[in-house]
Amino acid sequence: MTGETRYRVIVRCPKCGERYILRGRNNEKGELETGFKQCICGNESNLHIDATPE
């Protein structure tokens, strides 16, 4: 085990109601990195993100 904390990330789009469940880790800048770019409806900025440690 590397000691890095993994997070369970739930991304919700208020525009279309879609929900994504992902796993992520903190990058060097302390930001949560999952690889998620945009919702299927094209929404990139107005997303609700909830992260909990695994």
Residue pairs with C-beta under 8 A, 6 or more apart in sequence:
4 25
4 26
5 25
5 26
5 53
5 54
6 23
6 24
6 25
6 53
6 54
7 23
7 24
7 25
7 26
7 32
7 51
7 52
7 53
7 54
8 21
8 22
8 23
8 51
8 52
8 53
8 54
9 21
9 22
9 23
9 24
9 32
9 34
9 36
9 49
9 50
9 51
10 19
10 20
10 21
10 22
10 49
10 50
10 51
11 19
11 20
11 22
11 34
11 36
11 39
11 47
11 48
11 49
12 18
12 19
12 20
12 47
12 48
12 49
12 50
13 19
13 39
13 41
13 43
13 46
13 47
13 48
14 46
14 47
14 48
15 39
15 41
15 43
15 46
16 39
16 40
16 41
16 43
18 39
18 40
18 41
20 36
20 39
22 34
22 35
22 36
23 34
23 54
24 32
24 33
24 34
24 35
24 51
25 32
25 33
26 32
26 33
27 33
32 49
32 51
37 44
38 44
39 47
